[in-house]
Amino acid sequence: MPRRAARGPPKQKTTILFKAGNLPSNPDELFRRVFWKSDFLAAEAHNFWREVKRAEPAGLPIQAWKDWISKRGMSVGQFYNMIHGLVGAGFVEKRDSRWHLSGGFLRELEQMLTVYSTESGLRYQLA
């Protein structure tokens, strides 16, 4: 019987819309850039992110999903898609069976700025 190739843990990734000339001016717009297919998931993801933020530094137990979907009227699939987007965008991460805020999104943006400024010769300066 042939063996299957061993795979490592899956890399979480998601698509974030970057629209030239249309800068997000508030957190709701930022979450809509990640959850561009569903305004409902964008709003729920922002609410979940706020809940994780309130739970810091201890973090939000991963079992909280059961309460979350029953209170919010979400399906398990919608919750899974929301978490996948939040983790893939680098907004939250799972550590020690708890959800925590993540700096992954900021690191990704910083790296993009560094690569683009090096390639283009343009300097970037954070406002």
VOMARBA-897672 format. One line per field, with one value per atom (N, C-alpha, C): residue number from 0; residue in three letters; atom name; x, y, z. Coordinates in steps of 0.1 Angstrom, whole numbers, plus 5000, padded with zeros to 4 digits. Layout:
miba c(NUM_...)
lose c(ALA_...)
bamar c(CA_...)
c1 c(X_...)
c2 c(Y_...)
c3 c(Z_...)
//
This chain:
miba c(0_0_0_1_1_1_2_2_2_3_3_3_4_4_4_5_5_5_6_6_6_7_7_7_8_8_8_9_9_9_10_10_10_11_11_11_12_12_12_13_13_13_14_14_14_15_15_15_16_16_16_17_17_17_18_18_18_19_19_19_20_20_20_21_21_21_22_22_22_23_23_23_24_24_24_25_25_25_26_26_26_27_27_27_28_28_28_29_29_29_30_30_30_31_31_31_32_32_32_33_33_33_34_34_34_35_35_35_36_36_36_37_37_37_38_38_38_39_39_39_40_40_40_41_41_41_42_42_42_43_43_43_44_44_44_45_45_45_46_46_46_47_47_47_48_48_48_49_49_49_50_50_50_51_51_51_52_52_52_53_53_53_54_54_54_55_55_55_56_56_56_57_57_57_58_58_58_59_59_59_60_60_60_61_61_61_62_62_62_63_63_63_64_64_64_65_65_65_66_66_66_67_67_67_68_68_68_69_69_69_70_70_70_71_71_71_72_72_72_73_73_73_74_74_74_75_75_75_76_76_76_77_77_77_78_78_78_79_79_79_80_80_80_81_81_81_82_82_82_83_83_83_84_84_84_85_85_85_86_86_86_87_87_87_88_88_88_89_89_89_90_90_90_91_91_91_92_92_92_93_93_93_94_94_94_95_95_95_96_96_96_97_97_97_98_98_98_99_99_99_100_100_100_101_101_101_102_102_102_103_103_103_104_104_104_105_105_105_106_106_106_107_107_107_108_108_108_109_109_109_110_110_110_111_111_111_112_112_112_113_113_113_114_114_114_115_115_115_116_116_116_117_117_117_118_118_118_119_119_119_120_120_120_121_121_121_122_122_122_123_123_123_124_124_124_125_125_125_126_126_126)
lose c(MET_MET_MET_PRO_PRO_PRO_ARG_ARG_ARG_ARG_ARG_ARG_ALA_ALA_ALA_ALA_ALA_ALA_ARG_ARG_ARG_GLY_GLY_GLY_PRO_PRO_PRO_PRO_PRO_PRO_LYS_LYS_LYS_GLN_GLN_GLN_LYS_LYS_LYS_THR_THR_THR_THR_THR_THR_ILE_ILE_ILE_LEU_LEU_LEU_PHE_PHE_PHE_LYS_LYS_LYS_ALA_ALA_ALA_GLY_GLY_GLY_ASN_ASN_ASN_LEU_LEU_LEU_PRO_PRO_PRO_SER_SER_SER_ASN_ASN_ASN_PRO_PRO_PRO_ASP_ASP_ASP_GLU_GLU_GLU_LEU_LEU_LEU_PHE_PHE_PHE_ARG_ARG_ARG_ARG_ARG_ARG_VAL_VAL_VAL_PHE_PHE_PHE_TRP_TRP_TRP_LYS_LYS_LYS_SER_SER_SER_ASP_ASP_ASP_PHE_PHE_PHE_LEU_LEU_LEU_ALA_ALA_ALA_ALA_ALA_ALA_GLU_GLU_GLU_ALA_ALA_ALA_HIS_HIS_HIS_ASN_ASN_ASN_PHE_PHE_PHE_TRP_TRP_TRP_ARG_ARG_ARG_GLU_GLU_GLU_VAL_VAL_VAL_LYS_LYS_LYS_ARG_ARG_ARG_ALA_ALA_ALA_GLU_GLU_GLU_PRO_PRO_PRO_ALA_ALA_ALA_GLY_GLY_GLY_LEU_LEU_LEU_PRO_PRO_PRO_ILE_ILE_ILE_GLN_GLN_GLN_ALA_ALA_ALA_TRP_TRP_TRP_LYS_LYS_LYS_ASP_ASP_ASP_TRP_TRP_TRP_ILE_ILE_ILE_SER_SER_SER_LYS_LYS_LYS_ARG_ARG_ARG_GLY_GLY_GLY_MET_MET_MET_SER_SER_SER_VAL_VAL_VAL_GLY_GLY_GLY_GLN_GLN_GLN_PHE_PHE_PHE_TYR_TYR_TYR_ASN_ASN_ASN_MET_MET_MET_ILE_ILE_ILE_HIS_HIS_HIS_GLY_GLY_GLY_LEU_LEU_LEU_VAL_VAL_VAL_GLY_GLY_GLY_ALA_ALA_ALA_GLY_GLY_GLY_PHE_PHE_PHE_VAL_VAL_VAL_GLU_GLU_GLU_LYS_LYS_LYS_ARG_ARG_ARG_ASP_ASP_ASP_SER_SER_SER_ARG_ARG_ARG_TRP_TRP_TRP_HIS_HIS_HIS_LEU_LEU_LEU_SER_SER_SER_GLY_GLY_GLY_GLY_GLY_GLY_PHE_PHE_PHE_LEU_LEU_LEU_ARG_ARG_ARG_GLU_GLU_GLU_LEU_LEU_LEU_GLU_GLU_GLU_GLN_GLN_GLN_MET_MET_MET_LEU_LEU_LEU_THR_THR_THR_VAL_VAL_VAL_TYR_TYR_TYR_SER_SER_SER_THR_THR_THR_GLU_GLU_GLU_SER_SER_SER_GLY_GLY_GLY_LEU_LEU_LEU_ARG_ARG_ARG_TYR_TYR_TYR_GLN_GLN_GLN_LEU_LEU_LEU_ALA_ALA_ALA)
bamar c(N_CA_C_N_CA_C_N_CA_C_N_CA_C_N_CA_C_N_CA_C_N_CA_C_N_CA_C_N_CA_C_N_CA_C_N_CA_C_N_CA_C_N_CA_C_N_CA_C_N_CA_C_N_CA_C_N_CA_C_N_CA_C_N_CA_C_N_CA_C_N_CA_C_N_CA_C_N_CA_C_N_CA_C_N_CA_C_N_CA_C_N_CA_C_N_CA_C_N_CA_C_N_CA_C_N_CA_C_N_CA_C_N_CA_C_N_CA_C_N_CA_C_N_CA_C_N_CA_C_N_CA_C_N_CA_C_N_CA_C_N_CA_C_N_CA_C_N_CA_C_N_CA_C_N_CA_C_N_CA_C_N_CA_C_N_CA_C_N_CA_C_N_CA_C_N_CA_C_N_CA_C_N_CA_C_N_CA_C_N_CA_C_N_CA_C_N_CA_C_N_CA_C_N_CA_C_N_CA_C_N_CA_C_N_CA_C_N_CA_C_N_CA_C_N_CA_C_N_CA_C_N_CA_C_N_CA_C_N_CA_C_N_CA_C_N_CA_C_N_CA_C_N_CA_C_N_CA_C_N_CA_C_N_CA_C_N_CA_C_N_CA_C_N_CA_C_N_CA_C_N_CA_C_N_CA_C_N_CA_C_N_CA_C_N_CA_C_N_CA_C_N_CA_C_N_CA_C_N_CA_C_N_CA_C_N_CA_C_N_CA_C_N_CA_C_N_CA_C_N_CA_C_N_CA_C_N_CA_C_N_CA_C_N_CA_C_N_CA_C_N_CA_C_N_CA_C_N_CA_C_N_CA_C_N_CA_C_N_CA_C_N_CA_C_N_CA_C_N_CA_C_N_CA_C_N_CA_C_N_CA_C_N_CA_C_N_CA_C_N_CA_C_N_CA_C_N_CA_C_N_CA_C_N_CA_C_N_CA_C_N_CA_C_N_CA_C_N_CA_C_N_CA_C_N_CA_C_N_CA_C_N_CA_C)
c1 c(5008_5000_5009_5007_5015_5013_5024_5023_5019_5012_5009_5020_5022_5033_5029_5038_5035_5034_5024_5021_5023_5028_5029_5016_5015_5003_4999_4986_4982_4985_4989_4992_4978_4976_4963_4966_4957_4959_4945_4944_4931_4934_4924_4925_4921_4929_4925_4925_4914_4913_4921_4930_4936_4931_4925_4919_4926_4933_4941_4931_4935_4927_4915_4912_4900_4905_4910_4916_4905_4907_4897_4898_4887_4888_4883_4878_4874_4875_4875_4877_4866_4854_4844_4848_4854_4859_4870_4879_4890_4886_4876_4871_4863_4857_4850_4860_4873_4883_4887_4886_4890_4878_4866_4854_4846_4852_4845_4834_4832_4821_4809_4810_4798_4799_4790_4790_4786_4778_4774_4786_4795_4807_4817_4817_4826_4822_4809_4805_4807_4804_4805_4820_4829_4843_4848_4843_4848_4843_4831_4825_4834_4837_4845_4859_4865_4878_4878_4867_4865_4864_4857_4856_4869_4877_4891_4899_4898_4905_4902_4889_4885_4890_4892_4897_4912_4919_4934_4937_4948_4959_4956_4946_4943_4938_4932_4927_4913_4906_4892_4893_4887_4887_4882_4888_4883_4869_4865_4852_4841_4845_4835_4827_4831_4824_4810_4808_4794_4785_4789_4781_4779_4790_4790_4779_4779_4770_4756_4754_4740_4734_4743_4739_4737_4745_4746_4738_4732_4725_4733_4745_4754_4754_4757_4759_4774_4777_4790_4799_4794_4802_4805_4796_4798_4809_4808_4818_4832_4833_4845_4851_4843_4847_4852_4845_4849_4863_4865_4878_4889_4886_4896_4901_4891_4895_4903_4899_4906_4920_4922_4935_4943_4937_4945_4949_4941_4945_4955_4957_4967_4961_4948_4941_4941_4939_4939_4947_4951_4958_4954_4956_4953_4966_4966_4977_4971_4976_4972_4957_4951_4936_4928_4934_4927_4930_4920_4922_4928_4938_4945_4946_4948_4951_4965_4966_4979_4985_4998_5005_5008_5003_5006_5002_4991_4986_4996_5000_5010_5023_5028_5041_5040_5028_5026_5027_5020_5020_5034_5041_5054_5063_5062_5071_5067_5054_5050_5056_5055_5061_5076_5083_5097_5101_5094_5097_5094_5082_5078_5088_5091_5100_5114_5119_5132_5131_5121_5120_5117_5109_5105_5115_5122_5131_5123_5110_5102_5104_5103_5104_5089_5087_5074_5076_5067_5067_5053_5052_5039_5035_5022_5017_5017)
c2 c(4988_5000_5013_5022_5034_5043_5049_5058_5072_5079_5093_5102_5113_5122_5128_5129_5136_5151_5156_5170_5176_5188_5196_5202_5210_5216_5226_5228_5237_5251_5259_5273_5280_5288_5296_5309_5311_5323_5327_5339_5345_5356_5361_5371_5384_5395_5408_5417_5425_5434_5447_5450_5463_5471_5483_5491_5504_5506_5519_5531_5541_5553_5552_5540_5538_5533_5541_5537_5535_5524_5522_5533_5538_5549_5545_5533_5528_5512_5507_5492_5484_5489_5481_5479_5490_5489_5479_5479_5470_5455_5452_5439_5435_5445_5442_5439_5444_5440_5426_5420_5406_5397_5401_5393_5400_5402_5409_5402_5389_5382_5383_5387_5387_5398_5407_5418_5412_5402_5395_5390_5382_5377_5388_5398_5409_5415_5417_5423_5413_5400_5390_5388_5389_5387_5399_5411_5423_5421_5417_5414_5404_5393_5382_5387_5395_5401_5410_5418_5426_5417_5406_5397_5391_5388_5382_5393_5406_5417_5419_5418_5420_5409_5397_5386_5386_5394_5395_5400_5395_5387_5372_5368_5354_5347_5354_5348_5343_5340_5335_5320_5312_5297_5293_5283_5279_5273_5268_5263_5273_5286_5297_5297_5289_5289_5284_5275_5269_5280_5288_5299_5309_5312_5323_5320_5308_5305_5304_5300_5299_5313_5322_5336_5344_5342_5350_5345_5333_5328_5324_5319_5315_5300_5295_5281_5278_5265_5261_5264_5263_5266_5281_5289_5304_5307_5301_5303_5298_5287_5282_5291_5296_5306_5319_5323_5335_5333_5322_5320_5318_5311_5309_5322_5332_5345_5353_5352_5360_5355_5341_5335_5338_5336_5338_5352_5362_5376_5380_5371_5375_5383_5383_5391_5384_5370_5362_5350_5344_5331_5323_5310_5300_5296_5299_5294_5288_5277_5270_5269_5265_5263_5275_5287_5299_5308_5317_5327_5339_5344_5356_5366_5378_5388_5384_5387_5383_5396_5396_5407_5403_5392_5387_5397_5404_5413_5425_5430_5441_5437_5425_5420_5418_5413_5412_5425_5435_5448_5455_5453_5459_5452_5439_5432_5437_5438_5443_5457_5466_5479_5479_5470_5469_5464_5453_5447_5457_5464_5473_5485_5491_5503_5499_5487_5483_5481_5475_5473_5486_5495_5507_5518_5518_5529_5540_5538_5548_5546_5556_5555_5555_5547_5547_5553_5561_5566_5565_5559_5557_5571_5574_5587_5588)
c3 c(5000_5000_5000_4991_4990_5002_5006_5018_5013_5021_5018_5023_5017_5021_5035_5043_5056_5054_5061_5060_5074_5074_5086_5089_5100_5103_5092_5089_5079_5082_5072_5074_5073_5083_5083_5074_5064_5056_5052_5048_5044_5034_5027_5018_5024_5023_5028_5016_5014_5003_5006_4997_4997_4985_4988_4978_4977_4967_4965_4966_4974_4975_4984_4990_4998_5011_5020_5033_5043_5051_5062_5072_5076_5086_5100_5101_5114_5114_5127_5128_5120_5119_5111_5097_5091_5077_5076_5086_5086_5086_5094_5095_5082_5076_5063_5052_5053_5044_5045_5057_5059_5055_5059_5057_5046_5035_5024_5017_5020_5014_5023_5035_5044_5055_5054_5064_5077_5077_5090_5097_5090_5096_5100_5092_5096_5109_5111_5124_5135_5133_5143_5147_5137_5139_5147_5145_5152_5167_5169_5182_5190_5183_5189_5192_5183_5186_5198_5200_5212_5224_5223_5235_5239_5229_5231_5238_5233_5238_5253_5256_5270_5279_5274_5281_5284_5277_5279_5293_5298_5293_5294_5301_5303_5291_5282_5270_5271_5260_5260_5258_5267_5265_5251_5245_5232_5232_5244_5246_5245_5245_5244_5231_5221_5208_5210_5219_5221_5226_5236_5241_5230_5223_5213_5202_5197_5186_5191_5203_5208_5211_5216_5219_5206_5196_5184_5173_5174_5163_5151_5153_5142_5141_5129_5128_5131_5133_5136_5124_5112_5100_5099_5102_5103_5113_5125_5135_5130_5124_5118_5108_5099_5089_5095_5106_5113_5119_5126_5133_5123_5112_5101_5096_5094_5089_5099_5112_5122_5124_5124_5126_5113_5101_5089_5087_5091_5090_5101_5111_5121_5132_5134_5144_5157_5157_5169_5167_5178_5178_5189_5188_5199_5206_5219_5228_5240_5244_5256_5257_5247_5246_5249_5245_5247_5235_5232_5221_5227_5220_5224_5212_5214_5204_5198_5185_5178_5172_5171_5164_5150_5145_5132_5121_5122_5112_5111_5122_5122_5116_5120_5114_5099_5094_5080_5073_5078_5072_5072_5083_5084_5074_5072_5062_5048_5045_5032_5029_5039_5038_5035_5042_5041_5027_5023_5009_4998_4999_4989_4988_5000_5000_4995_4998_4993_4978_4973_4958_4950_4956_4948_4951_4961_4965_4972_4974_4982_4997_5004_5019_5024_5034_5041_5055_5059_5073_5079_5090_5097_5102_5101_5105_5120)
//
